[in-house]
């Protein structure tokens, strides 16, 4: 099961920095288009470790670059983000 605290260290590995930037750039593009983006849309078309992708998004929340719109639905892929 995914938890950010247990997974966040992989975001900082050198080999994952390109993935972090790719996720950040895709979020920026999606938010510029519609103002909000789902996790499902953010990671679509990107191959690799889903937990890394989620950790990258959680890191962007931690940095206050994006924020999550809280919902009752707790499925990871249905999470929604905005500026």
C-alpha positions as CSV (number, residue, x, y, z in Angstrom):
1,X,0.0,0.0,0.0
2,X,1.3,3.5,-0.9
3,X,2.2,6.0,1.8
4,X,4.1,9.2,0.9
5,X,6.3,9.1,4.0
6,X,7.6,5.7,3.0
7,X,8.0,6.5,-0.7
8,X,9.1,10.1,-0.9
9,X,12.8,9.3,-0.7
10,X,12.7,7.8,-4.2
11,X,11.6,11.2,-5.6
12,X,15.1,12.6,-4.7
13,X,17.1,9.9,-6.4
14,X,19.1,11.2,-9.4
15,X,17.5,8.7,-11.8
16,X,14.0,9.9,-10.9
17,X,14.6,13.7,-11.3
18,X,13.5,13.6,-15.0
19,X,10.3,11.8,-14.0
20,X,9.6,14.5,-11.3
21,X,10.1,17.2,-13.9
22,X,8.0,15.4,-16.5
23,X,5.2,15.1,-13.9
24,X,5.5,18.7,-12.9
25,X,5.5,19.9,-16.5
26,X,2.4,17.8,-17.4
27,X,0.6,19.2,-14.4
28,X,1.4,22.7,-15.4
29,X,0.1,22.1,-18.9
30,X,-3.1,20.4,-17.7
31,X,-3.8,23.2,-15.2
32,X,-3.2,25.9,-17.8
33,X,-5.7,24.2,-20.0
34,X,-8.5,23.5,-17.6
35,X,-7.5,24.8,-14.1
36,X,-7.7,21.3,-12.6
37,X,-6.3,17.8,-13.3
38,X,-7.0,14.3,-12.1
39,X,-4.1,12.0,-11.1
40,X,-5.5,9.7,-13.8
41,X,-4.9,12.4,-16.5
42,X,-1.5,13.4,-15.1
43,X,0.0,10.0,-15.3
44,X,-1.7,8.8,-18.5
45,X,0.9,8.2,-21.3
46,X,3.8,8.0,-18.8
47,X,5.3,4.6,-18.3
48,X,7.1,3.6,-15.1
49,X,6.5,3.2,-11.4
50,X,3.0,4.5,-10.4
51,X,4.1,5.0,-6.8
52,X,6.9,7.2,-8.0
53,X,4.4,9.3,-10.0
54,X,2.1,9.6,-7.0
55,X,5.1,10.5,-4.8
56,X,6.1,13.2,-7.3
57,X,2.6,14.7,-7.1
58,X,2.6,14.5,-3.3
59,X,6.0,16.3,-3.3
60,X,4.5,19.1,-5.4
61,X,1.7,19.4,-2.9
62,X,4.3,19.5,-0.1
63,X,6.1,22.3,-2.0
64,X,2.8,24.1,-2.3
65,X,3.0,24.2,-6.1
66,X,-0.4,22.5,-6.3
67,X,-3.1,21.6,-3.9
68,X,-5.5,18.8,-3.8
69,X,-9.3,19.2,-3.9
70,X,-10.4,17.0,-1.1
71,X,-13.2,14.6,-2.0
72,X,-14.9,11.6,-0.4
73,X,-13.7,9.3,-3.1
74,X,-10.4,7.9,-1.9
75,X,-9.3,6.1,-5.1
76,X,-5.8,7.4,-6.0
77,X,-6.6,7.8,-9.7
78,X,-9.6,10.0,-8.9
79,X,-7.6,12.6,-6.9
80,X,-8.1,16.1,-8.3
81,X,-5.4,18.9,-8.2
82,X,-5.4,22.7,-8.8
83,X,-3.1,25.6,-8.2
